[in-house]
Amino acid sequence: MIQTKHDFYKVVEERRSIRGISKETQVTEERIEEVVAHALKHAPTAFHSQSSRVVVLFGENHEKLWNITEAALKEVTPAERFQATADKMAAFRNGFGTVLFFEDQDVVKDLQERFPLYQDKMPEYSFQATGILQYIVWTSFHIEGLGASVQHYNPLIDDAVQKIWDIPNNWQLMAQMPFGHPTEVTGEKQFASLEERMKVFK
Ligand SMILES: Cc1cc2nc3c(=O)[nH]c(=O)nc-3n(C[C@H](O)[C@H](O)[C@H](O)COP(=O)(O)O)c2cc1C
């Protein structure tokens, strides 16, 4: 079991999207593997189907991901806007690693066959499952002192990712989470009124 003295409510408040990251972290690759594995094991999934899959990239593998993403974006971005995109890719590449989140479509199909009543809902549940898992990893990284963000360059990079890291056909890429030592101070967030967003009946 992984232990922390952090207050859950405080951590929920503190987690932010940190897109400015560096490789200069004290957190080890082993510790990162441990917290990602812990999240993957304990995150809830519909019918306990355990549909989520992850790939953790460090070092050259991490850098390669942002190189292929940059190359793919270059094909579809107007030349005058590409510098901003390249800068963003450089910022992610500058990080310590990236977690790739997948959902196993064979598991989703199997659920659809076994529970025909919920057939239409299974893909939605799978999306929700990856969201929950991503949130646990994101928040765990914050506890460890890492900055991270959620990115969506799928499906643009799906084929390249599948080929380079020999990912099974049935694993569908859902999100990418570059992480590293936080080099960015995030601004204050504005919040919509909770009175308008929440109803309580007693
Ligand atoms: C489902 C979901 C998708 C998101 N997709 C992206 C994304 O593709 N790129 C990105 O930079 N941030 C993405 N974000 C981050 C949000 O923009 C961010 O969480 C929100 O603005 C609140 O800021 P905070 O994370 O600092 O609290 C996503 C967040 C969620 C929950």
PDBQT file of the ligand as one rigid body, heavy atoms in Angstrom, charges set to zero:
ROOT
HETATM    1  C1  LIG A 301     -11.990  15.591 -19.930  1.00  0.00    +0.000 C 
HETATM    2  C2  LIG A 301     -10.919  16.652 -19.955  1.00  0.00    +0.000 A 
HETATM    3  C3  LIG A 301     -10.233  16.911 -21.130  1.00  0.00    +0.000 A 
HETATM    4  C4  LIG A 301      -9.180  17.830 -21.153  1.00  0.00    +0.000 A 
HETATM    5  N1  LIG A 301      -8.436  17.976 -22.292  1.00  0.00    +0.000 NA
HETATM    6  C5  LIG A 301      -7.351  18.792 -22.273  1.00  0.00    +0.000 A 
HETATM    7  C6  LIG A 301      -6.494  18.865 -23.415  1.00  0.00    +0.000 A 
HETATM    8  O1  LIG A 301      -6.695  18.185 -24.416  1.00  0.00    +0.000 OA
HETATM    9  N2  LIG A 301      -5.428  19.697 -23.340  1.00  0.00    +0.000 N 
HETATM   10  C7  LIG A 301      -5.160  20.455 -22.230  1.00  0.00    +0.000 A 
HETATM   11  O2  LIG A 301      -4.161  21.196 -22.220  1.00  0.00    +0.000 OA
HETATM   12  N3  LIG A 301      -5.952  20.387 -21.125  1.00  0.00    +0.000 NA
HETATM   13  C8  LIG A 301      -7.044  19.572 -21.136  1.00  0.00    +0.000 A 
HETATM   14  N4  LIG A 301      -7.834  19.474 -20.008  1.00  0.00    +0.000 N 
HETATM   15  C9  LIG A 301      -7.536  20.316 -18.823  1.00  0.00    +0.000 C 
HETATM   16  C10 LIG A 301      -8.595  21.377 -18.544  1.00  0.00    +0.000 C 
HETATM   17  O3  LIG A 301      -8.493  22.435 -19.459  1.00  0.00    +0.000 OA
HETATM   18  C11 LIG A 301      -8.378  21.854 -17.108  1.00  0.00    +0.000 C 
HETATM   19  O4  LIG A 301      -8.538  20.754 -16.240  1.00  0.00    +0.000 OA
HETATM   20  C12 LIG A 301      -9.347  22.952 -16.686  1.00  0.00    +0.000 C 
HETATM   21  O5  LIG A 301      -9.130  24.121 -17.442  1.00  0.00    +0.000 OA
HETATM   22  C13 LIG A 301      -9.204  23.303 -15.197  1.00  0.00    +0.000 C 
HETATM   23  O6  LIG A 301      -7.868  23.663 -14.873  1.00  0.00    +0.000 OA
HETATM   24  P1  LIG A 301      -6.993  22.828 -13.830  1.00  0.00    +0.000 P 
HETATM   25  O7  LIG A 301      -6.771  21.453 -14.400  1.00  0.00    +0.000 OA
HETATM   26  O8  LIG A 301      -5.722  23.623 -13.670  1.00  0.00    +0.000 OA
HETATM   27  O9  LIG A 301      -7.768  22.744 -12.547  1.00  0.00    +0.000 OA
HETATM   28  C14 LIG A 301      -8.860  18.556 -19.977  1.00  0.00    +0.000 A 
HETATM   29  C15 LIG A 301      -9.570  18.291 -18.800  1.00  0.00    +0.000 A 
HETATM   30  C16 LIG A 301     -10.564  17.336 -18.775  1.00  0.00    +0.000 A 
HETATM   31  C17 LIG A 301     -11.275  17.039 -17.486  1.00  0.00    +0.000 C 
ENDROOT
TORSDOF 0
